[in-house]
Amino acid sequence: QVQLVESGGGLVQAGGSLRLSCAASGRTFSTYAMGWFRQAPGQGRDFVAAISRSGWTTYYVDSVKGRFTISRNNAKNTVYLQMNRLASEDTAVYYCNANSDSGSDYWGQGTQVTVSS
């Protein structure tokens, strides 16, 4: 069982930056691939970024490439999402996800990001 707690969301002006954090419980953090998803009002939950267990490989949705950076610190059981040059279309609830090779899948409670234009 993994519990995920996101933090770092808030209100920011367009062009600004935020850094989201996701702290995981347990001693098996390094065995999970980690990801960030987001859900805008009235929309489904969409993939944003993911990082491999080692942190060597990352993936991004095209709309955030060059603006967002996902990273992880396995010693601190934490994954981060650095978001730069934020735009109004980035407004959403951001969710952290942990996924194992065995198919275990866990979600955090989400953190709100609001970008004002």
Biopython code that builds the backbone (N, CA, C, O; Angstrom):
import numpy as np
from Bio.PDB.StructureBuilder import StructureBuilder

atoms = [
    (1, "GLN", "N", (0.844, -1.186, 0.000)),
    (1, "GLN", "CA", (0.000, 0.000, 0.000)),
    (1, "GLN", "C", (0.886, 1.245, 0.000)),
    (1, "GLN", "O", (1.859, 1.331, 0.748)),
    (2, "VAL", "N", (0.531, 2.199, -0.848)),
    (2, "VAL", "CA", (1.265, 3.466, -0.926)),
    (2, "VAL", "C", (0.264, 4.597, -0.743)),
    (2, "VAL", "O", (-0.800, 4.600, -1.361)),
    (3, "GLN", "N", (0.603, 5.536, 0.090)),
    (3, "GLN", "CA", (-0.217, 6.735, 0.240)),
    (3, "GLN", "C", (0.545, 7.913, -0.332)),
    (3, "GLN", "O", (1.733, 8.093, -0.069)),
    (4, "LEU", "N", (-0.157, 8.710, -1.117)),
    (4, "LEU", "CA", (0.458, 9.830, -1.810)),
    (4, "LEU", "C", (-0.196, 11.132, -1.354)),
    (4, "LEU", "O", (-1.420, 11.228, -1.273)),
    (5, "VAL", "N", (0.628, 12.125, -1.059)),
    (5, "VAL", "CA", (0.119, 13.427, -0.627)),
    (5, "VAL", "C", (0.774, 14.514, -1.465)),
    (5, "VAL", "O", (1.984, 14.727, -1.399)),
    (6, "GLU", "N", (-0.050, 15.196, -2.255)),
    (6, "GLU", "CA", (0.445, 16.281, -3.094)),
    (6, "GLU", "C", (0.436, 17.606, -2.339)),
    (6, "GLU", "O", (-0.359, 17.805, -1.421)),
    (7, "SER", "N", (1.316, 18.494, -2.733)),
    (7, "SER", "CA", (1.349, 19.847, -2.189)),
    (7, "SER", "C", (1.976, 20.769, -3.216)),
    (7, "SER", "O", (2.563, 20.320, -4.200)),
    (8, "GLY", "N", (1.842, 22.075, -2.973)),
    (8, "GLY", "CA", (2.498, 23.049, -3.830)),
    (8, "GLY", "C", (1.594, 23.761, -4.814)),
    (8, "GLY", "O", (2.035, 24.671, -5.516)),
    (9, "GLY", "N", (0.339, 23.359, -4.873)),
    (9, "GLY", "CA", (-0.580, 24.049, -5.770)),
    (9, "GLY", "C", (-0.917, 25.438, -5.262)),
    (9, "GLY", "O", (-0.547, 25.815, -4.150)),
    (10, "GLY", "N", (-1.624, 26.193, -6.091)),
    (10, "GLY", "CA", (-2.017, 27.535, -5.686)),
    (10, "GLY", "C", (-2.436, 28.373, -6.866)),
    (10, "GLY", "O", (-2.680, 27.865, -7.961)),
    (11, "LEU", "N", (-2.516, 29.675, -6.624)),
    (11, "LEU", "CA", (-2.905, 30.648, -7.645)),
    (11, "LEU", "C", (-1.655, 31.363, -8.134)),
    (11, "LEU", "O", (-0.863, 31.862, -7.334)),
    (12, "VAL", "N", (-1.482, 31.412, -9.438)),
    (12, "VAL", "CA", (-0.312, 32.058, -10.013)),
    (12, "VAL", "C", (-0.734, 32.796, -11.276)),
    (12, "VAL", "O", (-1.681, 32.396, -11.953)),
    (13, "GLN", "N", (-0.030, 33.865, -11.582)),
    (13, "GLN", "CA", (-0.320, 34.606, -12.813)),
    (13, "GLN", "C", (0.265, 33.875, -14.016)),
    (13, "GLN", "O", (1.240, 33.133, -13.897)),
    (14, "ALA", "N", (-0.335, 34.094, -15.148)),
    (14, "ALA", "CA", (0.184, 33.520, -16.383)),
    (14, "ALA", "C", (1.647, 33.929, -16.571)),
    (14, "ALA", "O", (2.021, 35.083, -16.359)),
    (15, "GLY", "N", (2.453, 32.958, -16.970)),
    (15, "GLY", "CA", (3.880, 33.184, -17.117)),
    (15, "GLY", "C", (4.684, 32.834, -15.885)),
    (15, "GLY", "O", (5.913, 32.786, -15.931)),
    (16, "GLY", "N", (3.994, 32.591, -14.785)),
    (16, "GLY", "CA", (4.672, 32.272, -13.538)),
    (16, "GLY", "C", (5.024, 30.802, -13.413)),
    (16, "GLY", "O", (4.866, 30.022, -14.353)),
    (17, "SER", "N", (5.504, 30.443, -12.235)),
    (17, "SER", "CA", (5.975, 29.077, -11.985)),
    (17, "SER", "C", (5.407, 28.545, -10.677)),
    (17, "SER", "O", (5.100, 29.298, -9.753)),
    (18, "LEU", "N", (5.279, 27.236, -10.629)),
    (18, "LEU", "CA", (4.941, 26.522, -9.400)),
    (18, "LEU", "C", (5.714, 25.211, -9.388)),
    (18, "LEU", "O", (6.075, 24.669, -10.433)),
    (19, "ARG", "N", (5.955, 24.721, -8.190)),
    (19, "ARG", "CA", (6.577, 23.405, -8.044)),
    (19, "ARG", "C", (5.682, 22.531, -7.191)),
    (19, "ARG", "O", (5.452, 22.811, -6.015)),
    (20, "LEU", "N", (5.182, 21.473, -7.795)),
    (20, "LEU", "CA", (4.361, 20.512, -7.064)),
    (20, "LEU", "C", (5.249, 19.422, -6.480)),
    (20, "LEU", "O", (6.253, 19.023, -7.070)),
    (21, "SER", "N", (4.844, 18.954, -5.300)),
    (21, "SER", "CA", (5.529, 17.832, -4.670)),
    (21, "SER", "C", (4.516, 16.739, -4.360)),
    (21, "SER", "O", (3.339, 17.010, -4.121)),
    (22, "CYS", "N", (4.988, 15.525, -4.369)),
    (22, "CYS", "CA", (4.149, 14.385, -4.004)),
    (22, "CYS", "C", (4.975, 13.486, -3.099)),
    (22, "CYS", "O", (5.941, 12.863, -3.538)),
    (23, "ALA", "N", (4.589, 13.428, -1.845)),
    (23, "ALA", "CA", (5.301, 12.611, -0.867)),
    (23, "ALA", "C", (4.600, 11.270, -0.730)),
    (23, "ALA", "O", (3.380, 11.202, -0.578)),
    (24, "ALA", "N", (5.390, 10.206, -0.785)),
    (24, "ALA", "CA", (4.845, 8.853, -0.711)),
    (24, "ALA", "C", (5.224, 8.187, 0.594)),
    (24, "ALA", "O", (6.330, 8.365, 1.105)),
    (25, "SER", "N", (4.292, 7.419, 1.122)),
    (25, "SER", "CA", (4.579, 6.636, 2.323)),
    (25, "SER", "C", (5.192, 5.305, 1.924)),
    (25, "SER", "O", (5.178, 4.933, 0.750)),
    (26, "GLY", "N", (5.726, 4.594, 2.896)),
    (26, "GLY", "CA", (6.229, 3.253, 2.636)),
    (26, "GLY", "C", (7.690, 3.232, 2.235)),
    (26, "GLY", "O", (8.316, 4.265, 1.995)),
    (27, "ARG", "N", (8.217, 1.998, 2.171)),
    (27, "ARG", "CA", (9.646, 1.824, 1.895)),
    (27, "ARG", "C", (9.910, 1.296, 0.495)),
    (27, "ARG", "O", (11.026, 0.888, 0.176)),
    (28, "THR", "N", (8.870, 1.307, -0.346)),
    (28, "THR", "CA", (9.019, 0.732, -1.680)),
    (28, "THR", "C", (8.869, 1.770, -2.783)),
    (28, "THR", "O", (8.562, 1.426, -3.924)),
    (29, "PHE", "N", (9.081, 3.029, -2.450)),
    (29, "PHE", "CA", (8.873, 4.111, -3.425)),
    (29, "PHE", "C", (9.656, 3.876, -4.698)),
    (29, "PHE", "O", (9.149, 4.120, -5.793)),
    (30, "SER", "N", (10.873, 3.409, -4.572)),
    (30, "SER", "CA", (11.738, 3.259, -5.748)),
    (30, "SER", "C", (11.285, 2.144, -6.683)),
    (30, "SER", "O", (11.819, 2.009, -7.784)),
    (31, "THR", "N", (10.316, 1.351, -6.265)),
    (31, "THR", "CA", (9.802, 0.286, -7.126)),
    (31, "THR", "C", (8.619, 0.738, -7.973)),
    (31, "THR", "O", (8.075, -0.044, -8.753)),
    (32, "TYR", "N", (8.220, 2.001, -7.819)),
    (32, "TYR", "CA", (7.070, 2.529, -8.559)),
    (32, "TYR", "C", (7.511, 3.553, -9.597)),
    (32, "TYR", "O", (8.309, 4.444, -9.305)),
    (33, "ALA", "N", (6.995, 3.418, -10.786)),
    (33, "ALA", "CA", (7.039, 4.522, -11.733)),
    (33, "ALA", "C", (6.043, 5.565, -11.237)),
    (33, "ALA", "O", (4.984, 5.223, -10.712)),
    (34, "MET", "N", (6.385, 6.819, -11.404)),
    (34, "MET", "CA", (5.546, 7.893, -10.874)),
    (34, "MET", "C", (5.074, 8.800, -12.004)),
    (34, "MET", "O", (5.756, 8.979, -13.013)),
    (35, "GLY", "N", (3.897, 9.361, -11.805)),
    (35, "GLY", "CA", (3.369, 10.238, -12.843)),
    (35, "GLY", "C", (2.525, 11.360, -12.264)),
    (35, "GLY", "O", (2.092, 11.319, -11.112)),
    (36, "TRP", "N", (2.310, 12.354, -13.096)),
    (36, "TRP", "CA", (1.392, 13.448, -12.782)),
    (36, "TRP", "C", (0.297, 13.478, -13.842)),
    (36, "TRP", "O", (0.557, 13.348, -15.038)),
    (37, "PHE", "N", (-0.919, 13.651, -13.375)),
    (37, "PHE", "CA", (-2.079, 13.793, -14.239)),
    (37, "PHE", "C", (-2.809, 15.055, -13.821)),
    (37, "PHE", "O", (-2.570, 15.580, -12.734)),
    (38, "ARG", "N", (-3.697, 15.547, -14.674)),
    (38, "ARG", "CA", (-4.478, 16.715, -14.301)),
    (38, "ARG", "C", (-5.891, 16.605, -14.830)),
    (38, "ARG", "O", (-6.160, 15.949, -15.836)),
    (39, "GLN", "N", (-6.777, 17.265, -14.124)),
    (39, "GLN", "CA", (-8.184, 17.248, -14.506)),
    (39, "GLN", "C", (-8.741, 18.660, -14.406)),
    (39, "GLN", "O", (-8.855, 19.226, -13.318)),
    (40, "ALA", "N", (-9.084, 19.215, -15.558)),
    (40, "ALA", "CA", (-9.701, 20.531, -15.610)),
    (40, "ALA", "C", (-11.203, 20.387, -15.372)),
    (40, "ALA", "O", (-11.750, 19.298, -15.546)),
    (41, "PRO", "N", (-11.876, 21.464, -14.978)),
    (41, "PRO", "CA", (-13.317, 21.390, -14.712)),
    (41, "PRO", "C", (-14.090, 20.850, -15.917)),
    (41, "PRO", "O", (-13.940, 21.339, -17.037)),
    (42, "GLY", "N", (-14.899, 19.858, -15.674)),
    (42, "GLY", "CA", (-15.717, 19.286, -16.736)),
    (42, "GLY", "C", (-14.983, 18.382, -17.706)),
    (42, "GLY", "O", (-15.550, 17.948, -18.709)),
    (43, "GLN", "N", (-13.725, 18.096, -17.412)),
    (43, "GLN", "CA", (-12.899, 17.282, -18.315)),
    (43, "GLN", "C", (-12.489, 15.984, -17.628)),
    (43, "GLN", "O", (-12.675, 15.813, -16.423)),
    (44, "GLY", "N", (-11.935, 15.089, -18.412)),
    (44, "GLY", "CA", (-11.402, 13.860, -17.860)),
    (44, "GLY", "C", (-10.013, 14.078, -17.283)),
    (44, "GLY", "O", (-9.440, 15.161, -17.405)),
    (45, "ARG", "N", (-9.480, 13.046, -16.657)),
    (45, "ARG", "CA", (-8.136, 13.125, -16.078)),
    (45, "ARG", "C", (-7.116, 12.787, -17.164)),
    (45, "ARG", "O", (-7.165, 11.710, -17.760)),
    (46, "ASP", "N", (-6.205, 13.703, -17.412)),
    (46, "ASP", "CA", (-5.253, 13.566, -18.514)),
    (46, "ASP", "C", (-3.823, 13.402, -18.025)),
    (46, "ASP", "O", (-3.433, 13.958, -16.999)),
    (47, "PHE", "N", (-3.067, 12.646, -18.760)),
    (47, "PHE", "CA", (-1.646, 12.459, -18.471)),
    (47, "PHE", "C", (-0.876, 13.756, -18.688)),
    (47, "PHE", "O", (-1.121, 14.482, -19.651)),
    (48, "VAL", "N", (0.063, 14.040, -17.777)),
    (48, "VAL", "CA", (0.931, 15.208, -17.919)),
    (48, "VAL", "C", (2.394, 14.788, -18.084)),
    (48, "VAL", "O", (3.063, 15.184, -19.038)),
    (49, "ALA", "N", (2.877, 13.980, -17.138)),
    (49, "ALA", "CA", (4.292, 13.596, -17.162)),
    (49, "ALA", "C", (4.478, 12.324, -16.345)),
    (49, "ALA", "O", (3.674, 12.014, -15.466)),
    (50, "ALA", "N", (5.548, 11.590, -16.646)),
    (50, "ALA", "CA", (5.875, 10.384, -15.897)),
    (50, "ALA", "C", (7.376, 10.234, -15.809)),
    (50, "ALA", "O", (8.121, 10.798, -16.609)),
    (51, "ILE", "N", (7.811, 9.463, -14.821)),
    (51, "ILE", "CA", (9.237, 9.240, -14.621)),
    (51, "ILE", "C", (9.436, 7.788, -14.210)),
    (51, "ILE", "O", (8.649, 7.230, -13.445)),
    (52, "SER", "N", (10.490, 7.192, -14.724)),
    (52, "SER", "CA", (10.770, 5.798, -14.432)),
    (52, "SER", "C", (11.225, 5.612, -12.981)),
    (52, "SER", "O", (11.474, 6.587, -12.271)),
    (53, "ARG", "N", (11.328, 4.376, -12.559)),
    (53, "ARG", "CA", (11.697, 4.084, -11.172)),
    (53, "ARG", "C", (13.064, 4.655, -10.814)),
    (53, "ARG", "O", (13.265, 5.143, -9.702)),
    (54, "SER", "N", (13.984, 4.596, -11.735)),
    (54, "SER", "CA", (15.330, 5.113, -11.472)),
    (54, "SER", "C", (15.420, 6.615, -11.628)),
    (54, "SER", "O", (16.329, 7.252, -11.096)),
    (55, "GLY", "N", (14.470, 7.181, -12.363)),
    (55, "GLY", "CA", (14.520, 8.605, -12.669)),
    (55, "GLY", "C", (15.239, 8.927, -13.960)),
    (55, "GLY", "O", (15.319, 10.093, -14.347)),
    (56, "TRP", "N", (15.763, 7.921, -14.634)),
    (56, "TRP", "CA", (16.545, 8.179, -15.837)),
    (56, "TRP", "C", (15.674, 8.524, -17.041)),
    (56, "TRP", "O", (16.120, 9.226, -17.949)),
    (57, "THR", "N", (14.424, 8.031, -17.053)),
    (57, "THR", "CA", (13.566, 8.227, -18.220)),
    (57, "THR", "C", (12.335, 9.030, -17.820)),
    (57, "THR", "O", (11.692, 8.764, -16.804)),
    (58, "THR", "N", (12.030, 10.014, -18.648)),
    (58, "THR", "CA", (10.851, 10.845, -18.405)),
    (58, "THR", "C", (9.992, 10.934, -19.663)),
    (58, "THR", "O", (10.476, 10.749, -20.780)),
    (59, "TYR", "N", (8.721, 11.218, -19.457)),
    (59, "TYR", "CA", (7.755, 11.329, -20.542)),
    (59, "TYR", "C", (6.877, 12.544, -20.268)),
    (59, "TYR", "O", (6.565, 12.851, -19.118)),
    (60, "TYR", "N", (6.483, 13.230, -21.337)),
    (60, "TYR", "CA", (5.643, 14.403, -21.199)),
    (60, "TYR", "C", (4.574, 14.430, -22.290)),
    (60, "TYR", "O", (4.791, 13.951, -23.403)),
    (61, "VAL", "N", (3.435, 14.989, -21.956)),
    (61, "VAL", "CA", (2.464, 15.306, -22.989)),
    (61, "VAL", "C", (3.018, 16.487, -23.777)),
    (61, "VAL", "O", (3.713, 17.338, -23.221)),
    (62, "ASP", "N", (2.716, 16.538, -25.046)),
    (62, "ASP", "CA", (3.323, 17.555, -25.916)),
    (62, "ASP", "C", (3.086, 18.977, -25.412)),
    (62, "ASP", "O", (3.954, 19.838, -25.557)),
    (63, "SER", "N", (1.931, 19.224, -24.828)),
    (63, "SER", "CA", (1.574, 20.598, -24.461)),
    (63, "SER", "C", (2.423, 21.163, -23.323)),
    (63, "SER", "O", (2.418, 22.373, -23.098)),
    (64, "VAL", "N", (3.153, 20.305, -22.600)),
    (64, "VAL", "CA", (3.970, 20.812, -21.494)),
    (64, "VAL", "C", (5.464, 20.650, -21.744)),
    (64, "VAL", "O", (6.279, 21.107, -20.944)),
    (65, "LYS", "N", (5.823, 20.013, -22.832)),
    (65, "LYS", "CA", (7.244, 19.826, -23.135)),
    (65, "LYS", "C", (7.951, 21.164, -23.213)),
    (65, "LYS", "O", (7.468, 22.100, -23.851)),
    (66, "GLY", "N", (9.110, 21.245, -22.553)),
    (66, "GLY", "CA", (9.878, 22.482, -22.538)),
    (66, "GLY", "C", (9.450, 23.452, -21.450)),
    (66, "GLY", "O", (10.136, 24.443, -21.198)),
    (67, "ARG", "N", (8.307, 23.175, -20.792)),
    (67, "ARG", "CA", (7.841, 24.060, -19.712)),
    (67, "ARG", "C", (7.819, 23.333, -18.364)),
    (67, "ARG", "O", (8.121, 23.932, -17.331)),
    (68, "PHE", "N", (7.469, 22.065, -18.372)),
    (68, "PHE", "CA", (7.363, 21.285, -17.133)),
    (68, "PHE", "C", (8.525, 20.295, -17.048)),
    (68, "PHE", "O", (9.005, 19.789, -18.062)),
    (69, "THR", "N", (8.964, 20.033, -15.820)),
    (69, "THR", "CA", (10.007, 19.041, -15.581)),
    (69, "THR", "C", (9.607, 18.155, -14.413)),
    (69, "THR", "O", (9.320, 18.641, -13.319)),
    (70, "ILE", "N", (9.590, 16.848, -14.656)),
    (70, "ILE", "CA", (9.314, 15.895, -13.587)),
    (70, "ILE", "C", (10.641, 15.348, -13.073)),
    (70, "ILE", "O", (11.562, 15.095, -13.849)),
    (71, "SER", "N", (10.726, 15.169, -11.764)),
    (71, "SER", "CA", (11.928, 14.603, -11.160)),
    (71, "SER", "C", (11.523, 13.837, -9.909)),
    (71, "SER", "O", (10.390, 13.951, -9.440)),
    (72, "ARG", "N", (12.445, 13.063, -9.378)),
    (72, "ARG", "CA", (12.151, 12.306, -8.162)),
    (72, "ARG", "C", (13.399, 12.209, -7.306)),
    (72, "ARG", "O", (14.527, 12.269, -7.796)),
    (73, "ASN", "N", (13.163, 12.060, -6.018)),
    (73, "ASN", "CA", (14.227, 11.826, -5.057)),
    (73, "ASN", "C", (13.837, 10.577, -4.283)),
    (73, "ASN", "O", (13.014, 10.642, -3.370)),
    (74, "ASN", "N", (14.418, 9.450, -4.640)),
    (74, "ASN", "CA", (14.023, 8.190, -4.017)),
    (74, "ASN", "C", (14.417, 8.132, -2.545)),
    (74, "ASN", "O", (13.793, 7.410, -1.767)),
    (75, "ALA", "N", (15.436, 8.878, -2.157)),
    (75, "ALA", "CA", (15.831, 8.902, -0.744)),
    (75, "ALA", "C", (14.794, 9.631, 0.100)),
    (75, "ALA", "O", (14.664, 9.374, 1.297)),
    (76, "LYS", "N", (14.055, 10.544, -0.534)),
    (76, "LYS", "CA", (13.035, 11.320, 0.176)),
    (76, "LYS", "C", (11.618, 10.860, -0.148)),
    (76, "LYS", "O", (10.646, 11.462, 0.310)),
    (77, "ASN", "N", (11.500, 9.792, -0.940)),
    (77, "ASN", "CA", (10.172, 9.277, -1.317)),
    (77, "ASN", "C", (9.284, 10.371, -1.906)),
    (77, "ASN", "O", (8.101, 10.462, -1.579)),
    (78, "THR", "N", (9.853, 11.188, -2.765)),
    (78, "THR", "CA", (9.126, 12.340, -3.280)),
    (78, "THR", "C", (9.331, 12.485, -4.783)),
    (78, "THR", "O", (10.430, 12.281, -5.299)),
    (79, "VAL", "N", (8.267, 12.835, -5.462)),
    (79, "VAL", "CA", (8.338, 13.185, -6.876)),
    (79, "VAL", "C", (7.878, 14.640, -7.016)),
    (79, "VAL", "O", (7.013, 15.112, -6.278)),
    (80, "TYR", "N", (8.479, 15.325, -7.975)),
    (80, "TYR", "CA", (8.224, 16.752, -8.149)),
    (80, "TYR", "C", (7.741, 17.035, -9.576)),
    (80, "TYR", "O", (7.999, 16.272, -10.507)),
    (81, "LEU", "N", (7.048, 18.135, -9.709)),
    (81, "LEU", "CA", (6.697, 18.652, -11.028)),
    (81, "LEU", "C", (6.967, 20.154, -11.018)),
    (81, "LEU", "O", (6.209, 20.932, -10.440)),
    (82, "GLN", "N", (8.050, 20.539, -11.663)),
    (82, "GLN", "CA", (8.367, 21.961, -11.811)),
    (82, "GLN", "C", (7.624, 22.481, -13.030)),
    (82, "GLN", "O", (7.796, 21.966, -14.135)),
    (83, "MET", "N", (6.808, 23.491, -12.832)),
    (83, "MET", "CA", (5.972, 24.026, -13.904)),
    (83, "MET", "C", (6.352, 25.481, -14.139)),
    (83, "MET", "O", (6.193, 26.325, -13.257)),
    (84, "ASN", "N", (6.856, 25.767, -15.337)),
    (84, "ASN", "CA", (7.261, 27.117, -15.711)),
    (84, "ASN", "C", (6.386, 27.626, -16.849)),
    (84, "ASN", "O", (5.724, 26.850, -17.538)),
    (85, "ARG", "N", (6.396, 28.929, -17.029)),
    (85, "ARG", "CA", (5.631, 29.577, -18.102)),
    (85, "ARG", "C", (4.196, 29.068, -18.121)),
    (85, "ARG", "O", (3.671, 28.661, -19.157)),
    (86, "LEU", "N", (3.586, 29.103, -16.958)),
    (86, "LEU", "CA", (2.227, 28.583, -16.831)),
    (86, "LEU", "C", (1.248, 29.438, -17.636)),
    (86, "LEU", "O", (1.404, 30.651, -17.774)),
    (87, "ALA", "N", (0.242, 28.756, -18.154)),
    (87, "ALA", "CA", (-0.796, 29.400, -18.955)),
    (87, "ALA", "C", (-2.171, 29.017, -18.401)),
    (87, "ALA", "O", (-2.297, 28.066, -17.629)),
    (88, "SER", "N", (-3.181, 29.758, -18.799)),
    (88, "SER", "CA", (-4.527, 29.514, -18.255)),
    (88, "SER", "C", (-4.997, 28.086, -18.516)),
    (88, "SER", "O", (-5.748, 27.516, -17.723)),
    (89, "GLU", "N", (-4.549, 27.513, -19.635)),
    (89, "GLU", "CA", (-4.984, 26.142, -19.952)),
    (89, "GLU", "C", (-4.337, 25.098, -19.052)),
    (89, "GLU", "O", (-4.693, 23.921, -19.117)),
    (90, "ASP", "N", (-3.397, 25.512, -18.215)),
    (90, "ASP", "CA", (-2.797, 24.592, -17.242)),
    (90, "ASP", "C", (-3.624, 24.517, -15.961)),
    (90, "ASP", "O", (-3.326, 23.709, -15.082)),
    (91, "THR", "N", (-4.653, 25.348, -15.847)),
    (91, "THR", "CA", (-5.515, 25.322, -14.672)),
    (91, "THR", "C", (-6.214, 23.978, -14.557)),
    (91, "THR", "O", (-6.895, 23.537, -15.483)),
    (92, "ALA", "N", (-6.039, 23.329, -13.409)),
    (92, "ALA", "CA", (-6.600, 21.996, -13.202)),
    (92, "ALA", "C", (-6.277, 21.533, -11.794)),
    (92, "ALA", "O", (-5.497, 22.163, -11.081)),
    (93, "VAL", "N", (-6.883, 20.434, -11.408)),
    (93, "VAL", "CA", (-6.440, 19.711, -10.224)),
    (93, "VAL", "C", (-5.377, 18.726, -10.684)),
    (93, "VAL", "O", (-5.604, 17.950, -11.613)),
    (94, "TYR", "N", (-4.230, 18.755, -10.044)),
    (94, "TYR", "CA", (-3.109, 17.901, -10.412)),
    (94, "TYR", "C", (-3.012, 16.732, -9.435)),
    (94, "TYR", "O", (-3.026, 16.913, -8.218)),
    (95, "TYR", "N", (-2.913, 15.531, -10.000)),
    (95, "TYR", "CA", (-2.875, 14.301, -9.218)),
    (95, "TYR", "C", (-1.556, 13.571, -9.425)),
    (95, "TYR", "O", (-1.023, 13.508, -10.533)),
    (96, "CYS", "N", (-1.059, 13.037, -8.355)),
    (96, "CYS", "CA", (0.134, 12.204, -8.379)),
    (96, "CYS", "C", (-0.294, 10.733, -8.498)),
    (96, "CYS", "O", (-1.298, 10.326, -7.913)),
    (97, "ASN", "N", (0.456, 9.961, -9.241)),
    (97, "ASN", "CA", (0.149, 8.543, -9.449)),
    (97, "ASN", "C", (1.389, 7.693, -9.249)),
    (97, "ASN", "O", (2.488, 8.061, -9.665)),
    (98, "ALA", "N", (1.197, 6.558, -8.610)),
    (98, "ALA", "CA", (2.266, 5.570, -8.452)),
    (98, "ALA", "C", (1.807, 4.281, -9.109)),
    (98, "ALA", "O", (0.690, 3.817, -8.883)),
    (99, "ASN", "N", (2.680, 3.710, -9.921)),
    (99, "ASN", "CA", (2.307, 2.514, -10.668)),
    (99, "ASN", "C", (3.435, 1.493, -10.626)),
    (99, "ASN", "O", (4.591, 1.815, -10.901)),
    (100, "SER", "N", (3.084, 0.253, -10.277)),
    (100, "SER", "CA", (4.110, -0.784, -10.199)),
    (100, "SER", "C", (3.997, -1.749, -11.379)),
    (100, "SER", "O", (2.981, -1.772, -12.074)),
    (101, "ASP", "N", (5.016, -2.522, -11.595)),
    (101, "ASP", "CA", (5.016, -3.510, -12.677)),
    (101, "ASP", "C", (3.935, -4.563, -12.469)),
    (101, "ASP", "O", (3.453, -5.155, -13.434)),
    (102, "SER", "N", (3.552, -4.802, -11.217)),
    (102, "SER", "CA", (2.531, -5.812, -10.928)),
    (102, "SER", "C", (1.123, -5.287, -11.150)),
    (102, "SER", "O", (0.151, -6.030, -11.012)),
    (103, "GLY", "N", (1.009, -4.002, -11.498)),
    (103, "GLY", "CA", (-0.300, -3.439, -11.781)),
    (103, "GLY", "C", (-0.917, -2.660, -10.649)),
    (103, "GLY", "O", (-2.022, -2.137, -10.790)),
    (104, "SER", "N", (-0.220, -2.571, -9.515)),
    (104, "SER", "CA", (-0.734, -1.740, -8.426)),
    (104, "SER", "C", (-0.716, -0.283, -8.853)),
    (104, "SER", "O", (0.234, 0.186, -9.480)),
    (105, "ASP", "N", (-1.771, 0.416, -8.507)),
    (105, "ASP", "CA", (-1.960, 1.782, -8.986)),
    (105, "ASP", "C", (-2.536, 2.613, -7.843)),
    (105, "ASP", "O", (-3.569, 2.269, -7.269)),
    (106, "TYR", "N", (-1.855, 3.709, -7.521)),
    (106, "TYR", "CA", (-2.301, 4.536, -6.404)),
    (106, "TYR", "C", (-2.370, 5.993, -6.844)),
    (106, "TYR", "O", (-1.622, 6.442, -7.712)),
    (107, "TRP", "N", (-3.305, 6.726, -6.205)),
    (107, "TRP", "CA", (-3.518, 8.138, -6.516)),
    (107, "TRP", "C", (-3.497, 8.981, -5.253)),
    (107, "TRP", "O", (-3.900, 8.521, -4.184)),
    (108, "GLY", "N", (-3.030, 10.208, -5.377)),
    (108, "GLY", "CA", (-3.149, 11.166, -4.308)),
    (108, "GLY", "C", (-4.499, 11.858, -4.374)),
    (108, "GLY", "O", (-5.332, 11.552, -5.226)),
    (109, "GLN", "N", (-4.696, 12.793, -3.460)),
    (109, "GLN", "CA", (-6.000, 13.479, -3.362)),
    (109, "GLN", "C", (-6.104, 14.672, -4.302)),
    (109, "GLN", "O", (-7.192, 15.207, -4.516)),
    (110, "GLY", "N", (-4.982, 15.085, -4.859)),
    (110, "GLY", "CA", (-4.979, 16.190, -5.811)),
    (110, "GLY", "C", (-4.650, 17.527, -5.174)),
    (110, "GLY", "O", (-4.898, 17.751, -3.990)),
    (111, "THR", "N", (-4.087, 18.406, -5.982)),
    (111, "THR", "CA", (-3.801, 19.769, -5.545)),
    (111, "THR", "C", (-4.213, 20.722, -6.664)),
    (111, "THR", "O", (-3.924, 20.478, -7.835)),
    (112, "GLN", "N", (-4.883, 21.801, -6.297)),
    (112, "GLN", "CA", (-5.440, 22.734, -7.290)),
    (112, "GLN", "C", (-4.364, 23.699, -7.766)),
    (112, "GLN", "O", (-3.637, 24.294, -6.970)),
    (113, "VAL", "N", (-4.283, 23.836, -9.077)),
    (113, "VAL", "CA", (-3.440, 24.846, -9.704)),
    (113, "VAL", "C", (-4.352, 25.763, -10.517)),
    (113, "VAL", "O", (-5.081, 25.308, -11.399)),
    (114, "THR", "N", (-4.302, 27.044, -10.213)),
    (114, "THR", "CA", (-5.119, 28.024, -10.934)),
    (114, "THR", "C", (-4.198, 29.091, -11.503)),
    (114, "THR", "O", (-3.436, 29.728, -10.775)),
    (115, "VAL", "N", (-4.280, 29.273, -12.816)),
    (115, "VAL", "CA", (-3.449, 30.263, -13.495)),
    (115, "VAL", "C", (-4.357, 31.387, -13.965)),
    (115, "VAL", "O", (-5.284, 31.162, -14.743)),
    (116, "SER", "N", (-4.091, 32.587, -13.496)),
    (116, "SER", "CA", (-4.897, 33.738, -13.876)),
    (116, "SER", "C", (-4.251, 34.454, -15.047)),
    (116, "SER", "O", (-3.030, 34.604, -15.109)),
    (117, "SER", "N", (-5.076, 34.888, -15.960)),
    (117, "SER", "CA", (-4.551, 35.569, -17.163)),
    (117, "SER", "C", (-4.598, 37.079, -16.996)),
    (117, "SER", "O", (-4.200, 37.813, -17.900)),
]
sb = StructureBuilder()
sb.init_structure("model")
sb.init_model(0)
sb.init_chain("A")
sb.init_seg("    ")
for serial, (resi, resn, name, xyz) in enumerate(atoms, 1):
    if name == "N":
        sb.init_residue(resn, " ", resi, " ")
    sb.init_atom(name, np.array(xyz, "f"), 0.0, 1.0, " ", f" {name:<3s}", serial, name[0])
structure = sb.get_structure()
